[in-house]
Amino acid sequence: RQEIESKFGSYIFDVEFRTDEKDKLLDGIYKMTEKRFEVLNYLMTHKPWDLFMFVEIGVDRVHHAFWKFMDRSHHLYLPGNPYENVIIDYYKYLDRKIGDLLSSTDKNTIVMVVSDHGAKRMKGAFCVNEWLIEQGDLVVKEKPEAPVSLEKVDIDWSRSKAWGWGGYYARIFLNVEGRETQGVVNPEKYEKERDALAERIMALRGPSGEKWKTKVIKPQEYFRELNGDYPDLMVYFDDLFWRSAGTLGHKALYLSENDTGPDDSVHAQEGIYIIYDPQNKASKRRDADILDIAPTVLHSLGIPVPASMEGKVIR
């Protein structure tokens, strides 16, 4: 840290992207990326390395902040807006920066470009706790008049069976007796209650009655190991096109935007990966899983892949 700051000044880790000050944000994204690549070029050429890895968060931030200005299918898109080319221009800028960085590598260097998630337009946000109140699963002593987080609402836990947290997907918790301080759901009826709630969630439709591609997950069926306070249900509304809004006080179930600040896009399940080996330039396209990346890196470095890894080497 001292070495980097002495040579490049304060390092910029991230920007605040949920803002309406778009010009200021865009300037911040470019300054952050410019600084990042100054440091990267220095490290790549002045330090010994076998594996060189970095993350450029600017791609994610420019998606969230400027997607509606680019995507003609976005419900908030305005033709001829001044930010229409912001995302593609940033991509071109980033490509040039990566090109400069790669000029320092040799023919023995394998290059991988990996995204940990994709991106797509946001259709809106669904107020999961407002819906739970309507359903009688969550009981509040007094409904808030303005949007507020769940922790600040006076809840009658003696009559509440479930609540949820927001995000790209909803995390639904049942108020189970013996597990929660004021639990009311009988543990013997837990699975029945969970299945019934999941069934009602799956029946949800959009604001115009359109059918949603919603997915409800029981964590125990998807993860080999569960730690911490994991939810009872994970809900992906309409294939992630709709965010989960956990706040209360909106007086509506459907919001046209995110409930925690300006945001135009959501995460998508499919990202991209590129593998480039200068000594094996055969071009090929095929699907891969994010779990395949770590074993592929190990294999490329000549390191044995542990049998415990679920992913497969991309050859």
C-alpha atoms as one frame of an Amber mdcrd trajectory, in Angstrom:
protein
   0.000   0.000   0.000   2.739   2.460   0.965   4.618   1.728  -2.247   1.550
   2.231  -4.457   0.399   5.397  -2.703   3.890   6.901  -2.796   4.007   6.436
  -6.569   0.383   6.963  -7.616  -1.362   8.802  -4.781  -4.591   7.548  -3.208
  -5.904   4.395  -4.867  -9.554   4.510  -6.007 -11.295   1.246  -5.163 -14.828
   2.093  -6.289 -17.350   4.823  -7.102 -20.825   5.559  -5.752 -22.905   4.528
  -8.764 -26.470   4.886  -7.436 -26.711   8.603  -8.137 -28.456  11.019 -10.498
 -25.243  13.019 -10.959 -24.332  11.135 -14.120 -21.577  13.446 -15.404 -19.803
  13.380 -12.052 -20.154   9.601 -11.884 -18.815   9.066 -15.403 -15.818  11.248
 -14.640 -15.234   9.183 -11.482 -15.398   5.873 -13.366 -12.766   7.010 -15.866
 -10.497   8.412 -13.143 -10.781   5.151 -11.207  -9.968   3.019 -14.257  -7.103
   5.270 -15.336  -5.557   5.004 -11.882  -6.103   1.228 -11.808  -4.208   0.675
 -15.048  -1.353   2.922 -14.004  -0.885   0.631 -11.001  -1.400  -2.542 -13.066
   1.206  -1.568 -15.641   3.682  -0.800 -12.867   3.075  -4.095 -11.045   3.191
  -6.167 -14.230   6.554  -4.747 -15.312   8.264  -4.302 -11.929   7.227  -7.378
  -9.925   7.806 -11.110 -10.423   4.602 -13.037 -10.992   3.205 -16.405 -12.092
  -0.469 -15.456 -11.884  -1.498 -11.827 -12.451  -5.138 -11.070 -11.697  -7.222
  -7.924 -11.375 -10.838  -6.797 -11.294 -12.130  -3.696 -13.078 -15.365  -2.794
 -11.291 -16.025   0.070 -13.737 -17.737  -2.335 -16.140 -20.302  -3.234 -13.493
 -20.809   0.369 -12.419 -21.296   1.736 -15.929 -23.933  -0.960 -16.563 -25.912
  -0.103 -13.450 -25.769   3.639 -14.007 -26.250   3.960 -17.784 -28.110   0.894
 -19.077 -31.443   2.661 -19.631 -29.726   5.240 -21.823 -28.424   2.527 -24.186
 -31.048  -0.241 -24.254 -33.990   0.589 -26.533 -36.071  -2.151 -24.857 -35.658
  -0.570 -21.397 -38.925   0.917 -20.108 -37.124   4.175 -19.199 -35.166   4.555
 -22.454 -35.317   8.003 -24.102 -34.249   8.250 -27.773 -31.503  10.747 -28.482
 -30.388  11.076 -24.860 -26.830  12.407 -24.281 -25.628   9.192 -22.609 -26.625
   6.756 -25.352 -23.037   5.737 -26.195 -21.539   5.869 -22.686 -21.348   2.093
 -22.179 -19.898   1.231 -25.600 -17.432   4.132 -25.373 -16.223   2.862 -21.984
 -15.846  -0.646 -23.424 -13.666   0.707 -26.239 -11.586   2.677 -23.735 -11.193
  -0.411 -21.538 -10.202  -2.542 -24.545  -7.410  -0.090 -25.327  -6.211  -0.187
 -21.711  -6.166  -3.992 -21.714  -4.328  -3.949 -25.042  -1.625  -1.705 -23.576
  -1.345  -3.997 -20.554  -0.984  -7.113 -22.707   1.827  -5.527 -24.701   4.007
  -6.272 -21.658   3.341 -10.027 -21.869   5.093 -12.687 -23.958   4.081 -15.785
 -25.941   4.114 -17.881 -22.750   1.293 -15.858 -21.191  -2.237 -17.295 -21.305
  -4.898 -14.592 -20.986  -8.349 -15.111 -19.483 -11.234 -12.642 -19.412 -13.868
 -13.767 -16.912 -17.062 -12.134 -15.697 -18.602 -13.284 -12.424 -22.099 -12.383
 -13.683 -23.842 -10.955 -16.696 -26.099  -7.909 -16.941 -29.466  -7.007 -18.449
 -32.115  -4.336 -18.158 -34.142  -3.949 -14.981 -37.911  -4.033 -15.463 -38.560
  -2.787 -11.935 -38.624  -3.864  -8.304 -41.204  -6.006  -6.488 -41.954  -5.017
  -2.885 -41.732  -8.406  -1.245 -42.545  -7.252   2.308 -45.540  -5.205   1.121
 -46.785  -8.401  -0.528 -46.185 -10.444   2.632 -48.258  -7.879   4.551 -51.085
  -8.196   2.019 -50.888 -11.974   2.383 -51.090 -11.768   6.182 -47.658 -13.331
   6.637 -46.092 -10.141   7.985 -47.948  -7.947  10.478 -46.805  -4.383  11.222
 -48.189  -2.328  14.082 -48.139   0.838  11.978 -47.476   1.130   8.269 -44.741
   3.662   7.384 -45.787   6.682   5.321 -42.472   6.919   3.460 -39.998   4.280
   2.235 -37.963   2.840   5.089 -35.892  -0.269   5.738 -37.485  -3.232   7.499
 -35.348  -2.822  10.652 -36.997   0.550  11.332 -40.575  -0.762  11.162 -42.465
  -1.812  14.297 -43.400  -5.442  13.553 -45.799  -7.611  15.526 -43.689 -10.752
  15.606 -46.277 -12.629  17.641 -48.499 -12.650  14.526 -45.857 -12.655  11.757
 -44.864 -15.822   9.908 -42.373 -14.475   7.362 -40.305 -11.500   6.221 -37.877
 -10.830   3.400 -34.690  -8.970   2.473 -34.283  -7.290  -0.877 -31.566  -7.353
  -3.522 -31.205  -8.949  -6.941 -33.121 -11.850  -5.441 -35.313 -12.041  -2.347
 -34.219 -13.822   0.799 -37.323 -15.035   2.614 -37.166 -16.077   6.274 -39.837
 -17.957   8.189 -40.440 -16.959  11.805 -39.797 -20.435  13.189 -40.546 -21.245
  16.815 -37.390 -22.139  18.737 -35.128 -20.635  16.052 -36.304 -17.022  16.163
 -36.759 -14.987  19.356 -40.543 -14.680  18.896 -41.083 -17.571  16.485 -44.645
 -18.653  15.695 -44.230 -21.275  12.947 -44.391 -24.758  14.459 -41.198 -26.664
  13.474 -43.336 -29.731  12.702 -45.250 -27.666  10.121 -42.146 -25.951   8.764
 -41.937 -27.776   5.425 -45.671 -27.452   4.838 -45.532 -23.703   5.518 -42.430
 -23.275   3.354 -43.951 -25.185   0.422 -47.211 -23.232   0.659 -45.367 -19.897
   0.643 -43.198 -20.979  -2.298 -46.315 -21.982  -4.238 -47.921 -18.576  -3.671
 -44.731 -16.817  -4.760 -44.558 -18.890  -7.943 -48.091 -17.761  -8.793 -47.113
 -14.058  -8.754 -47.568 -12.109 -11.985 -46.358  -8.745 -13.241 -48.139  -5.381
 -12.905 -50.124  -5.955 -16.117 -50.946  -9.550 -15.265 -48.095 -10.887 -17.388
 -46.695 -14.275 -16.461 -43.320 -14.270 -14.728 -40.496 -16.800 -14.995 -39.909
 -16.893 -11.248 -37.618 -19.398  -9.583 -37.841 -20.329  -5.894 -34.907 -22.145
  -4.314 -34.614 -24.038  -1.056 -30.955 -23.522  -0.061 -30.643 -27.068   1.277
 -31.313 -28.438  -2.205 -28.695 -26.286  -3.962 -25.702 -25.894  -1.652 -23.428
 -28.569  -0.243 -22.766 -26.522   2.885 -24.849 -23.844   4.621 -23.319 -21.342
   7.034 -24.591 -18.339   8.956 -28.187 -17.127   8.913 -29.177 -18.499   5.518
 -32.733 -17.869   4.240 -35.509 -20.416   4.021 -36.278 -19.444   0.435 -34.341
 -17.612  -2.283 -36.586 -16.018  -4.908 -35.557 -14.884  -8.392 -38.462 -12.803
  -9.694 -39.117 -13.153 -13.430 -35.703 -14.597 -14.286 -34.020 -11.734 -12.346
 -35.603  -9.000 -14.501 -37.376  -7.735 -11.365 -35.368  -6.869  -8.267 -36.628
  -7.625  -4.798 -37.402  -4.449  -2.836 -37.206  -5.134   0.889 -38.161  -1.636
   2.038 -41.660  -0.684   3.202 -43.774   2.442   2.751 -44.072   2.557  -1.048
 -47.866   2.062  -1.058 -47.431  -0.208  -4.096 -46.186  -3.682  -4.925 -44.405
  -2.757  -8.165 -41.797  -0.017  -8.549 -40.495   1.248 -11.890 -36.995   1.617
 -10.426 -34.783   0.257  -7.665 -35.780   1.112  -4.075 -32.275   1.971  -2.816
 -31.158   4.513  -5.415 -30.949   4.951  -9.206 -30.109   1.672 -10.941 -30.889
   0.644 -14.532 -29.721  -2.961 -14.752 -29.787  -6.240 -12.893 -27.395  -9.161
 -12.777 -27.875 -11.936 -15.317 -26.851 -15.561 -14.902 -24.689 -15.714 -18.019
 -21.501 -13.694 -18.332 -18.606 -14.132 -20.747 -15.254 -15.836 -20.722 -12.369
 -15.643 -23.168  -9.257 -17.811 -23.081  -6.328 -16.818 -25.296  -3.219 -18.969
 -25.566  -0.639 -17.509 -28.001   0.771 -20.994 -28.576  -2.600 -22.602 -29.282
  -4.699 -20.192 -31.309  -7.447 -22.601 -32.358 -10.729 -20.681 -32.153 -13.594
 -22.448 -30.447 -16.842 -21.533 -28.734 -18.523 -23.551 -26.034 -20.381 -23.100
 -22.782 -18.470 -23.099 -19.530 -19.337 -22.818 -15.855 -17.834 -20.288 -13.462
 -16.648 -23.275 -11.402 -14.436 -24.272 -14.359 -12.220 -21.181 -14.091 -10.171
 -22.100 -10.988  -9.220 -25.614 -12.172  -8.373 -24.197 -15.608  -6.004 -21.661
 -14.013  -4.357 -24.379 -11.912  -3.979 -26.635 -14.946  -2.446 -23.786 -16.977
   0.127 -23.234 -14.198   0.970 -26.937 -14.058  -0.542 -27.314 -10.596  -2.607
 -30.450  -9.794  -6.356 -29.805  -9.572  -7.752 -30.968  -6.194 -10.316 -33.743
  -6.497 -12.687 -31.696  -4.290 -13.135 -29.051  -7.015 -16.469 -29.344  -8.844
 -15.331 -27.502 -11.983 -13.632 -29.070 -15.019 -10.564 -27.886 -16.894 -11.480
 -25.973 -20.056  -9.217 -27.490 -22.718
